[in-house]
Amino acid sequence: MQGKRILLGITGGIAAYKIAFLVRILKKSGAEVKCIMTPASSDFISPLVLATLSGNPVGIEFWNKDSGVWTNHVEYGLWADLFVLAPLTANSLAKMASGSCDNLVLATYLSMKAPVIVAPAMDLDMYAHPTTKRNIAQIEKDGVVVIPAESGELASGLEGEGRMAEPETIVNAIKNHFLEQLSKKSLFKKKILITAGPTYEALDPVRFIGNHSSGKMGFAIAEYCLNQGAKVTLICGPTAMNLKNENLTLIPIKTAVEMLDAVQSVWDNMDIGIFSAAVADYRPKNVVHEKIKKNDDSLVVEFVKNPDVLGWAGSVKKENQILVGFALETNDMLPNGKSKLERKNLDLIVMNNLSDEGAGFAGDTNKISLLDNHNNLTNFELKSKSEVAKDIVEYLINLKK
């Protein structure tokens, strides 16, 4: 659930005290959590507790009576990947079923763009009442997922159905929801190899030959693939970028030789390879084992060619594998890109020109052209690297072998 945005709606039942545990579990799972409450629910759990545990302000009223600031329920509806109402009382359930809207939680429900999951909680006679059953059936018909109440000791002292599902049960329902969403994605369980960042080739223990690649483009592609349900292996040179996901395997490297070794260890088992790393073409022939002193007016370094990582992958590529390369050019972008596509047995090449404003290394934007192995050329405008990542991945999803 890394990075998933979960909005919790809390209504006025005794089971609201359990929401503190639910927030903690969700946060530990990597989710971002925001809470909104009905005014009655604050009698059962402090808004301060939920704000502290979630790391976000808690919404209760439509507007702040002291500052006059409106609490925008529409923004909550646009922000969330999932809306979870727990506990859901009989009163709030009836209002949901009828479309009533007299508090922030219900207004947000009616504005919600994301799926909704609810966990009812009430006394056993209320839970068994025909009206409650009818209201549950109505919200299910409206597309709401209902986590059935559990049987056990109730606040009234009675035993029976009506207890809110335990926080662990709610978390499992949330995880299953996101897993089901992923299973419908076109890259679900596809194994994708991505290379990113620069390589550093040592001159001595202190100095190295490198380039300005930040790894941002490769990490953006990795993140988009993960969000599409893929299992990603990211081989990355030195970078300040960071990414966490249970479906991500990160292999850090420094040199071109190390990158080749890492690629050779995993490429055979991959479905797709996206080689966005800026691999050094040459490395010093001899690495000095002590720091080079500035004693002479000039320094001559002999270089030798580095292994061609992308070329190797293309030479052993299987029929069912898709291989994507990158070409950053300063001139003759299209002919150079087409030549690289053919020489390295690629299915798709991502080309950009360093002279284009906003393109190239280190920045947050890029301007690309895509050329596939059927000689189809597609040009894109300047976009954020996250949007560029989407363009690249969506193109290769529809690419015909």
BELLINMO-V105051 format. One line per field, one symbol per residue. phi: phi as a letter, one per 30 degrees, with the letter a starting at -180 (. if undefined). burial: + if it has 24 or more other C-alpha atoms within 12 Angstrom, else -. Layout:
# BELLINMO-V105051
phi=???
burial=???
This chain:
# BELLINMO-V105051
phi=.eidcccccccdbededddedddddddddjdcbbbbbdeddddcadedddddddibdccbcdadddcidddddddedddddacccadcddddeddddcidbbadddddedcdccdbbbbdaadddddddeddddddddddddjdccdedccldcddjdcldkddededdddddddddddddddcddceidcbcbcbiccccdcadccbcbbddciddddddddddddcjdcccccbdeaddbabadcccccdbccdddddeddddbedcccbbbccdcdddbbedbcddbedddccdbbccccbdddddddddddcddedccbccbbcccahedddddddeddchccabccbcddddjcjdidcbabbbcbcdcidcbcbddbdddddededdddddcddd
burial=+++++++++++++++++++++++++++-+-++++++++++++-++++-+++-++---+++++--------+-+--++--++++++++++++++++++-----++++++++++-+++++++++++-++----+--++--+----+++++++---+------+++++++-+++-+++-++---+----+++++++++++++++++----++++-+++++++++++++++++++++++++++-+-+-+-++++++++++++++-+++-+++-+++++++++++++++---------------------+-+++++++--+---+++++++++---++--++-+++-++++++++++-----++++-++++++++++------+-+-++++++++++-+++-+--
